[in-house]
Amino acid sequence: MLFKTSLSVGLVGISALLTSTSALAFDDYCTPKLDAYLSNVQKTVDSKYVSERQKDVAQKVLDKVKASRNDTKDCVLIDKLLP
């Protein structure tokens, strides 16, 4: 009986560890991709060779991401920004 209990506790612990590790890997994939996208958008805003209309649109994208990034996961934002 003790063996079954310790085995089931061990399996639950291992599955929790694997689940958390895969979740971290998923976040690590999305965050750098989103950061690269936002860096390019920021370059558009800062560029002197881009029209004012394009700069305005790029700034609106940056503002929306800043407003929702803490509430929304990076992968959700990537799905919205990069269809």
C-alpha positions in Angstrom: 0.0 0.0 0.0 2.8 2.4 0.9 4.6 1.6 -2.3 1.5 2.4 -4.4 1.0 5.7 -2.6 4.6 6.8 -3.0 4.6 5.7 -6.7 1.5 7.8 -7.4 2.9 10.8 -5.6 6.1 10.4 -7.6 4.2 10.2 -10.9 2.2 13.3 -10.0 5.4 15.2 -9.2 7.2 14.1 -12.4 4.2 15.0 -14.5 4.0 18.4 -12.8 7.6 19.0 -13.5 7.3 18.1 -17.2 4.3 20.2 -17.6 5.9 23.3 -16.1 9.1 22.7 -18.2 7.1 22.6 -21.4 5.2 25.7 -20.5 8.4 27.6 -19.9 9.8 26.4 -23.2 6.6 27.7 -24.9 7.0 31.1 -23.3 10.7 31.2 -24.2 9.8 30.6 -27.9 7.2 33.4 -28.0 8.9 36.2 -26.0 12.0 36.5 -28.2 9.8 36.5 -31.3 7.6 39.2 -29.9 10.6 41.2 -28.8 12.1 41.1 -32.2 8.8 42.2 -33.8 8.5 45.1 -31.3 12.1 46.1 -32.0 11.4 46.4 -35.7 8.2 48.3 -35.0 10.2 50.7 -32.8 12.7 51.2 -35.6 9.8 52.2 -37.9 8.7 54.8 -35.4 12.2 56.2 -35.0 13.1 56.2 -38.7 13.3 59.5 -40.5 12.7 57.8 -43.9 9.2 56.5 -43.0 6.0 58.4 -43.7 4.1 60.0 -40.7 1.1 57.7 -41.4 3.3 54.6 -41.1 4.9 56.0 -37.9 1.4 56.6 -36.4 0.3 53.1 -37.1 3.5 51.6 -35.7 3.1 53.7 -32.6 -0.5 52.6 -32.1 0.7 48.9 -32.3 3.4 49.6 -29.7 0.9 51.4 -27.4 -1.6 48.5 -27.7 1.1 45.9 -26.9 2.3 47.9 -23.9 -1.2 48.2 -22.6 -2.0 44.5 -22.9 1.3 42.7 -22.5 1.1 42.3 -18.7 -2.4 40.9 -18.9 -2.0 38.8 -22.0 0.6 36.1 -22.7 3.2 36.8 -25.4 2.0 34.0 -27.6 -1.5 35.4 -27.7 -0.1 38.7 -28.8 1.9 37.1 -31.5 -1.2 35.4 -32.8 -3.0 38.7 -32.9 -0.1 40.7 -34.5 1.3 38.1 -36.9 -1.5 36.2 -38.5 
